[in-house]
Amino acid sequence: MLDKLFQLSERGTTVKTEILAGITTFITMAYILFLAPNILSLAGMDKDAVLIATALGGGLVTIAMGFVLADLIKRNDNVLIQFES
């Protein structure tokens, strides 16, 4: 079902690979959201402000990157081959 919806096999990936990538990204962001405010608060920055800025920045950049890559893939299906080279 997910393979058909997102055309995963046509793009050279599997549902398992994509789920593992999603979990890895989630754990990495959770770690950064915990670590960055603690480190930067030692430098005198407001812990809550750093947490909000890190969360918003990470989320917005992730969404923007998704739109950019989706557009590239729509315009040129060979873009995946270019990234592998």
N, C-alpha and C positions, 0 to 999 in steps of 0.2 A: 504494500500500500504506500508506504513512504518512498520506496524506490521509484514507483511510478509518478507520484506527486512531485518529487523534486528531481526526477531524472538522474538519480545517483549513478546507476550503472553506466549510463551514457557519458558521464563525466569522470568515470574511472574511480569511483569510491563506493563504499558500502554503508549500510545503515549503522553497523557496528562501529566503523571508523568515525562517522559523523557524531554518534552519541559519545564516544570516547573523547573526541575533540571538544564537544560541548561541556562535558564534565571537567576536562582539563582547564578550559577557559573559565568556568565558574569557580573552581578552586583557586586559580591564580588571582582572579579579581577579589575573591573573599580575603585572600592573604594580603593583597595590596591595600584593601579597605581597612584592614586591621593594622597593618604595619605603618603606612604612611602617616596617619594622624599621630601615632605614638612617637615616631622619630621627629617629625616636624614640630610637635608640641615642646620637645626638648630645646628647640631653637627659639621658642617664644611665640610660636603661632597658635592661634585658637584651634583646639582639637576638633571641635564640632564643624568649624568652617572648612578645615582641611578635609574632613570626612565627606562633607557635602560636595566640595569642589572635586575631589577625587572620584566620587560616585557619578556625578553629572558629566564630568569630562570623559571618563571611561565609557559610560553609556552612550553619550552622543557620538564619540569617535567610532565606537563599534557599529552603531546604526548607520552612520555616514559611510563607513567602509563597506558595509553590506550593500548599500544602494550603489556605490561606485562599481563594485565588482559585478553586481547584477546587471548593471547597464553595459559594462564591458562584455560580459558573456552574451547578452542579447545582441550586441552589435557585431561581435566577432567570436564565433565558437572556438576558434583556434587559440584564444587567449590562454587557455589552460596549458596548451603545449608550450607557449612562450614562457610561462612561469616555471615550467619544469626544466627548461634549458639552462 
